Amino acid sequence: MSSFTRARFIVASGLGATGVALLDRLVARAASADPGDLQTLNAAIELERAGIKAYDDAAATKLLSPKVLALALIFRRDHQTHLVALAAAVQSGGGMPTAKVANIHYPQLASESDILAFAKGVEEKAASTYLSVIPDFKDRQLAGVAASILGVETIHVGMLAQALGAFPPYPDGFVK
């Protein structure tokens, strides 16, 4: 099984028809992507790896209530889905997906509230980073995929803000 077929199977097993179509579009567009676009996709992979690590580390603390742990694992799955899709796209474009993890600052995680605030900060960074790179894509369909991921990251921010009792998540109405 080729790496794209294997990646497609892994991602598709957790996606509906819309998600599979988006993955197919991402990989097809990346096959002829500009090297700069592939570099941007690789930077997004580093960010997704950091999100996965943050949720793994949060779960390992054993400080999360069952409901919050369930939410954290859903968000972790979203980051894994993005990672596999982005890696398949980079491979499709002839690149090598990075193994790097974006550096994120960890505060002391001594309570569920600490973890929720930390996770919200990680998701805000992801959302603002995706927002900042959308104009850089030469391929506008790849920019659309990044915008789709941005939407998921902002949903994460909103749900974490609500869990913290700090709503609305973007008080001035804009992702920064």
C-alpha positions as MATLAB code, in Angstrom:
seq = 'MSSFTRARFIVASGLGATGVALLDRLVARAASADPGDLQTLNAAIELERAGIKAYDDAAATKLLSPKVLALALIFRRDHQTHLVALAAAVQSGGGMPTAKVANIHYPQLASESDILAFAKGVEEKAASTYLSVIPDFKDRQLAGVAASILGVETIHVGMLAQALGAFPPYPDGFVK';
ca = [
       0.000    0.000    0.000;
       1.496    3.373   -0.978;
       2.075    5.961    1.723;
      -0.708    8.151    0.309;
      -3.146    5.235    0.190;
      -2.231    4.280    3.750;
      -2.562    7.888    4.933;
      -5.862    8.254    3.094;
      -7.164    5.097    4.760;
      -6.096    6.272    8.230;
      -7.642    9.691    7.802;
     -10.724    8.479    5.945;
     -11.549    6.036    8.721;
     -12.309    9.023   10.947;
     -13.908   11.289    8.326;
     -17.231   11.553    6.637;
     -17.644   11.975    2.879;
     -16.908   15.705    3.072;
     -13.636   15.096    4.911;
     -12.537   12.441    2.425;
     -13.280   14.796   -0.471;
     -11.256   17.540    1.249;
      -8.334   15.148    1.793;
      -8.443   14.089   -1.870;
      -8.456   17.747   -2.967;
      -5.567   18.602   -0.656;
      -3.382   15.764   -1.885;
      -4.243   16.357   -5.554;
      -3.422   20.071   -5.296;
      -0.197   19.404   -3.413;
       1.045   17.086   -6.171;
       1.895   20.166   -8.245;
       2.377   22.629   -5.395;
       4.883   25.416   -5.311;
       7.863   24.577   -3.047;
       6.886   27.491   -0.793;
       3.419   25.997   -0.352;
       4.961   22.664    0.624;
       7.169   24.490    3.140;
       4.065   26.133    4.623;
       2.330   22.741    4.840;
       5.397   21.367    6.636;
       5.266   24.251    9.125;
       1.617   23.352    9.749;
       2.705   19.761   10.449;
       5.005   21.057   13.224;
       2.063   22.933   14.710;
      -0.225   19.900   14.582;
       2.443   17.759   16.262;
       2.644   20.347   19.053;
      -1.132   20.171   19.506;
      -1.036   16.383   19.744;
       1.802   16.542   22.276;
      -0.029   19.155   24.349;
      -3.129   16.958   24.613;
      -1.040   13.846   25.340;
       0.756   15.721   28.104;
      -2.513   17.098   29.490;
      -4.076   13.626   29.601;
      -0.973   12.227   31.298;
      -1.395   14.605   34.243;
      -4.516   12.686   35.348;
      -5.975   16.065   36.421;
      -8.787   16.137   33.870;
     -12.351   15.206   34.715;
     -13.849   12.520   32.458;
     -15.828   15.091   30.467;
     -12.830   17.370   29.867;
     -10.597   14.387   29.080;
     -13.108   13.249   26.450;
     -13.024   16.721   24.899;
      -9.213   16.777   24.958;
      -9.086   13.427   23.175;
     -11.484   14.673   20.490;
      -9.276   17.707   19.921;
      -6.209   15.457   19.830;
      -7.911   13.338   17.162;
      -8.599   16.476   15.104;
      -4.901   17.386   15.254;
      -3.936   13.837   14.263;
      -6.316   13.999   11.303;
      -4.802   17.304   10.198;
      -1.275   15.919   10.646;
      -1.895   12.828    8.527;
      -3.611   14.854    5.800;
      -0.864   17.482    5.721;
       1.861   14.808    5.652;
       0.116   13.042    2.766;
      -0.041   16.354    0.909;
       3.660   17.078    1.436;
       4.514   13.565    0.203;
       2.226   14.007   -2.786;
       4.153   17.154   -3.675;
       7.433   15.246   -3.558;
       8.502   16.560   -0.179;
       9.405   14.897    3.080;
       7.018   15.583    5.978;
       8.890   17.093    8.877;
       9.308   15.229   12.150;
       9.743   18.506   14.040;
       7.356   19.702   16.733;
       6.647   23.414   17.095;
       7.993   24.785   20.345;
       5.281   25.790   22.800;
       5.760   27.216   26.268;
       4.378   25.016   29.045;
       3.225   26.760   32.195;
       2.822   24.816   35.412;
      -0.109   22.434   34.920;
      -1.364   21.882   38.462;
      -5.127   21.873   37.907;
      -7.770   21.243   35.289;
      -8.180   25.020   34.914;
      -4.436   25.395   34.258;
      -4.669   22.742   31.555;
      -7.767   24.277   29.967;
      -6.091   27.711   29.859;
      -2.923   26.181   28.392;
      -4.907   24.264   25.758;
      -6.846   27.414   24.865;
      -3.543   29.237   24.335;
      -2.225   26.419   22.127;
      -5.402   26.501   20.034;
      -5.297   30.309   19.784;
      -1.719   30.058   18.502;
      -2.792   27.432   15.961;
      -5.735   29.542   14.799;
      -3.685   32.730   14.451;
      -0.892   30.859   12.659;
      -3.254   29.327   10.106;
      -4.842   32.743    9.619;
      -1.437   34.320    9.016;
      -0.329   31.795    6.362;
      -3.481   31.699    4.250;
      -2.398   34.703    2.133;
       1.031   33.117    1.566;
      -0.288   30.141   -0.393;
       0.208   30.500   -4.124;
      -2.390   27.758   -4.662;
      -5.723   29.159   -3.517;
      -7.225   25.683   -2.998;
      -4.452   24.906   -0.516;
      -5.287   28.224    1.146;
      -8.885   26.993    1.378;
      -7.774   23.822    3.122;
      -5.764   25.880    5.614;
      -8.878   28.003    6.173;
     -10.877   24.853    6.870;
      -8.348   23.795    9.508;
      -8.440   27.347   10.913;
     -12.182   26.880   11.417;
     -11.620   23.740   13.482;
      -8.975   25.464   15.604;
     -11.351   28.346   16.354;
     -14.054   25.859   17.384;
     -11.532   24.379   19.816;
     -10.833   27.860   21.216;
     -14.539   28.513   21.682;
     -15.204   25.249   23.465;
     -12.191   25.679   25.745;
     -13.226   29.250   26.533;
     -16.674   28.012   27.472;
     -15.180   25.256   29.663;
     -13.176   27.965   31.440;
     -16.250   30.162   31.826;
     -14.500   32.816   29.684;
     -16.935   33.414   26.903;
     -16.905   34.759   24.185;
     -13.611   33.322   23.013;
     -12.861   36.308   20.763;
     -14.356   39.261   22.663;
     -13.601   41.775   19.919;
     -14.920   39.482   17.180;
     -11.578   38.777   15.464;
      -8.976   35.994   15.476;
      -5.642   37.661   16.224;
];
